[in-house]
Amino acid sequence: MLARSLPIAALLALPVVASAQLLNPSFETAGTAGHAFANWEQFGGNIYRVEDPLYQLPYDGDALGKVFGNFDGQQQSDSGIYQFVPASAGEQWTGSINVLHRTDDALQGGNLGLMVLSWQDANGAEISTDTQVLLDANSETDFWYSYELSGQAPAGTARIGFYVLFLQFADDQFPFGAPGAMFFDLAGLEKTGGGCAPDINGDGAVNTQDFIAFLNLWVAKDSTSDWNNDGVVNTQDFVAFLNDWVAGC
């Protein structure tokens, strides 16, 4: 969800709210050993910490991030940063980020900026994702866009991955990858609801439909039916779910 878009000159009037879940959410602390930011993992290339207000004024604090493509000729080349936070099935979470691209280096072609909430099990396997497009070639330049993305942790969730991604695409016009850079600042990830783990279908009620939904997952040995998060789908998971289902929420 797009919360607001503001010209850079309006930033000083904004209240700033930091994340209680993410570490180094405003990218103030530099990383080491090939990491642009402390506490953040990264992949791909061309991810930088910027601390120069004459070059780019941050949304918050003294520093911000910048990412652009690898220009490696691949049809799609991805870069990004991420953190993991413990989470449990049924919980409601909201992620947030502020992004900008500038007139002098605007996104072109099919390039995209994305925010992703990745719901993962105890083994790190991805169960499902929620995704928000942050920027593309049609986004207005020289504005800070503030986005929020909410989702509910599915059955089997043990952690949530918060990702800020930049996808560069090559085409006939840009055979080595389309140009453009995304600036980003003040990330957030908050638990907004306690949730109800046995409400498998997320309809707000614990009933026979949830029991059947879990049973189908369990019979199929789906990782989301690993109810006790021990890495194995077996009778113990069925009993654990049954106890939670009987207890309700």
VMD Tcl script that draws the C-alpha trace (Angstrom):
set ca {
  {0.00 0.00 0.00}
  {1.30 3.46 -0.90}
  {1.07 5.63 2.19}
  {2.23 8.91 0.71}
  {4.60 10.49 -1.80}
  {6.42 13.63 -0.85}
  {8.89 16.02 -2.49}
  {12.32 16.02 -0.87}
  {11.82 19.55 0.47}
  {8.93 18.37 2.67}
  {10.97 15.81 4.60}
  {11.89 18.02 7.53}
  {8.20 18.27 8.50}
  {7.71 14.49 8.70}
  {7.45 12.52 11.95}
  {9.88 9.60 11.86}
  {8.96 6.18 13.28}
  {11.65 3.50 13.50}
  {11.08 -0.25 13.45}
  {11.06 -2.15 16.72}
  {11.85 -5.43 14.92}
  {14.52 -4.67 12.32}
  {18.08 -3.84 13.33}
  {19.72 -0.76 11.79}
  {16.44 0.10 10.04}
  {17.65 3.49 8.82}
  {21.00 2.19 7.55}
  {22.96 4.51 9.83}
  {25.61 1.91 10.69}
  {27.96 0.75 7.96}
  {28.64 -2.93 7.47}
  {31.86 -4.90 7.14}
  {33.20 -7.73 5.01}
  {31.38 -6.83 1.82}
  {28.15 -5.75 3.51}
  {26.95 -2.20 2.91}
  {24.94 -2.08 6.15}
  {25.42 -3.61 9.58}
  {22.81 -6.27 10.50}
  {21.63 -6.66 6.90}
  {22.44 -9.54 4.56}
  {22.74 -8.75 0.87}
  {23.12 -10.41 -2.51}
  {23.73 -9.31 -6.07}
  {25.80 -6.23 -6.67}
  {25.93 -2.46 -6.60}
  {24.41 -1.91 -3.16}
  {25.82 1.11 -1.36}
  {25.44 3.13 1.81}
  {25.25 6.86 1.03}
  {26.15 9.47 3.63}
  {26.45 12.68 1.63}
  {23.54 15.15 1.92}
  {24.97 17.20 -0.94}
  {24.51 14.17 -3.20}
  {21.24 12.86 -1.77}
  {19.30 13.98 1.29}
  {18.19 10.96 3.37}
  {14.59 10.36 4.33}
  {15.71 9.85 7.93}
  {18.96 10.31 9.85}
  {22.32 10.76 8.14}
  {22.51 7.82 5.74}
  {20.45 5.89 3.22}
  {20.86 3.04 0.76}
  {21.29 2.97 -3.01}
  {20.99 0.03 -5.38}
  {21.24 -0.39 -9.14}
  {21.66 -3.25 -11.57}
  {24.70 -5.35 -12.43}
  {24.72 -4.61 -16.18}
  {25.84 -8.19 -16.78}
  {23.73 -8.90 -19.86}
  {21.47 -11.36 -18.04}
  {17.79 -11.22 -18.96}
  {17.05 -10.62 -15.26}
  {19.59 -9.65 -12.62}
  {18.46 -9.36 -8.98}
  {20.03 -7.55 -6.03}
  {18.70 -6.99 -2.54}
  {19.04 -6.76 1.22}
  {17.18 -8.71 3.89}
  {16.75 -9.60 7.55}
  {14.97 -12.44 9.34}
  {12.68 -12.04 12.36}
  {10.99 -14.88 14.31}
  {7.26 -15.23 13.59}
  {4.47 -17.70 14.23}
  {1.48 -18.91 12.26}
  {-1.52 -16.62 12.37}
  {0.38 -13.48 13.31}
  {-0.21 -10.29 11.38}
  {2.89 -8.35 10.27}
  {3.42 -5.06 8.43}
  {6.58 -4.09 6.60}
  {7.44 -0.60 5.41}
  {10.10 1.21 3.37}
  {10.67 4.62 1.78}
  {12.04 4.80 -1.76}
  {12.98 7.36 -4.40}
  {14.44 7.51 -7.87}
  {15.89 10.67 -9.36}
  {15.42 12.39 -12.68}
  {19.15 12.09 -13.41}
  {19.12 8.29 -12.91}
  {15.48 7.22 -13.22}
  {14.42 3.60 -13.63}
  {14.02 2.61 -17.26}
  {12.86 -0.43 -19.19}
  {11.35 -3.16 -17.05}
  {13.37 -2.41 -13.90}
  {11.49 -2.80 -10.60}
  {11.94 -2.09 -6.93}
  {10.11 -4.53 -4.64}
  {9.37 -5.10 -0.96}
  {8.75 -8.75 -0.08}
  {7.56 -10.49 3.07}
  {8.78 -14.09 2.83}
  {7.08 -16.54 5.20}
  {9.48 -19.39 5.99}
  {9.43 -22.60 8.01}
  {11.95 -23.77 10.62}
  {14.24 -25.11 7.87}
  {14.27 -21.81 6.00}
  {12.04 -23.10 3.21}
  {9.72 -20.47 1.79}
  {6.02 -21.18 2.39}
  {4.57 -18.13 0.61}
  {5.25 -14.44 -0.04}
  {3.52 -11.08 -0.06}
  {4.95 -8.54 -2.51}
  {4.67 -4.80 -3.08}
  {6.01 -2.98 -6.16}
  {7.91 0.10 -4.97}
  {9.19 1.75 -8.15}
  {9.12 1.21 -11.89}
  {9.86 3.29 -14.98}
  {6.49 5.07 -14.64}
  {7.04 6.24 -11.06}
  {7.36 9.97 -10.53}
  {10.93 11.07 -9.89}
  {12.38 13.12 -7.03}
  {9.63 12.05 -4.62}
  {9.96 9.86 -1.56}
  {7.33 7.13 -1.75}
  {6.34 5.54 1.57}
  {4.94 2.02 1.34}
  {3.42 -0.47 3.76}
  {2.80 -4.17 3.12}
  {0.77 -6.35 5.48}
  {0.33 -10.10 5.61}
  {-0.64 -13.02 7.82}
  {1.84 -15.75 8.68}
  {0.60 -19.06 7.22}
  {0.67 -22.40 9.00}
  {4.20 -23.65 9.63}
  {5.76 -20.20 9.82}
  {8.85 -19.94 12.02}
  {10.31 -16.71 10.68}
  {9.64 -13.85 8.30}
  {12.15 -12.56 5.79}
  {11.94 -8.83 5.06}
  {13.43 -8.11 1.62}
  {14.11 -4.93 -0.34}
  {14.85 -5.97 -3.93}
  {15.98 -4.38 -7.17}
  {15.27 -6.28 -10.38}
  {17.13 -5.22 -13.50}
  {15.93 -6.45 -16.90}
  {17.71 -6.50 -20.24}
  {15.91 -6.03 -23.57}
  {16.62 -5.01 -27.16}
  {17.02 -1.36 -26.14}
  {19.21 -2.15 -23.13}
  {21.01 -5.44 -23.95}
  {23.23 -5.24 -20.85}
  {20.41 -4.18 -18.54}
  {18.22 -1.10 -18.22}
  {19.65 1.86 -16.28}
  {18.30 3.50 -13.15}
  {18.92 3.46 -9.41}
  {16.67 3.20 -6.36}
  {17.39 5.00 -3.09}
  {15.82 3.56 0.07}
  {15.62 4.52 3.73}
  {13.90 3.81 7.07}
  {12.69 0.23 6.76}
  {10.19 -1.16 9.25}
  {8.70 -4.49 10.29}
  {6.08 -4.68 13.04}
  {3.84 -7.39 14.42}
  {0.38 -5.84 14.20}
  {-1.73 -8.74 15.45}
  {-1.27 -11.81 17.61}
  {-3.06 -14.01 15.14}
  {-4.60 -17.42 15.61}
  {-2.45 -20.33 14.49}
  {-5.20 -22.99 14.03}
  {-7.19 -20.63 11.80}
  {-5.57 -22.26 8.78}
  {-7.71 -20.58 6.13}
  {-7.44 -17.15 7.77}
  {-11.19 -16.47 7.81}
  {-11.22 -15.35 11.45}
  {-12.88 -18.51 12.81}
  {-11.55 -21.85 14.04}
  {-13.84 -24.57 12.76}
  {-14.10 -27.79 10.77}
  {-12.86 -26.10 7.61}
  {-9.53 -25.41 9.32}
  {-9.31 -29.03 10.50}
  {-9.88 -30.31 6.96}
  {-7.40 -27.80 5.53}
  {-4.72 -28.93 7.97}
  {-5.52 -32.61 7.40}
  {-5.01 -32.19 3.66}
  {-1.66 -30.49 4.27}
  {-0.60 -33.16 6.75}
  {-1.53 -36.07 4.47}
  {0.45 -34.41 1.66}
  {3.45 -34.02 4.02}
  {3.43 -30.30 3.28}
  {6.04 -28.43 5.32}
  {3.36 -26.07 6.62}
  {1.89 -29.00 8.57}
  {5.11 -29.36 10.60}
  {3.18 -27.92 13.53}
  {5.89 -28.35 16.16}
  {8.61 -27.05 13.81}
  {10.93 -30.02 14.35}
  {11.61 -30.50 10.64}
  {9.52 -33.68 10.33}
  {5.84 -34.10 9.44}
  {4.43 -36.92 11.57}
  {1.76 -37.85 14.11}
  {3.20 -35.45 16.67}
  {2.28 -32.54 14.39}
  {-1.28 -33.85 14.01}
  {-1.70 -34.12 17.78}
  {-0.13 -30.69 18.34}
  {-2.49 -29.10 15.82}
  {-5.49 -30.95 17.24}
  {-4.74 -29.58 20.72}
  {-4.50 -26.02 19.37}
  {-7.62 -26.49 17.26}
  {-9.64 -27.71 20.25}
  {-8.36 -24.82 22.38}
  {-9.33 -22.28 19.70}
  {-8.37 -18.64 19.96}
}
mol new
graphics top color blue
foreach p $ca { graphics top sphere $p radius 0.5 }
foreach p [lrange $ca 0 end-1] q [lrange $ca 1 end] { graphics top cylinder $p $q radius 0.2 }
display resetview
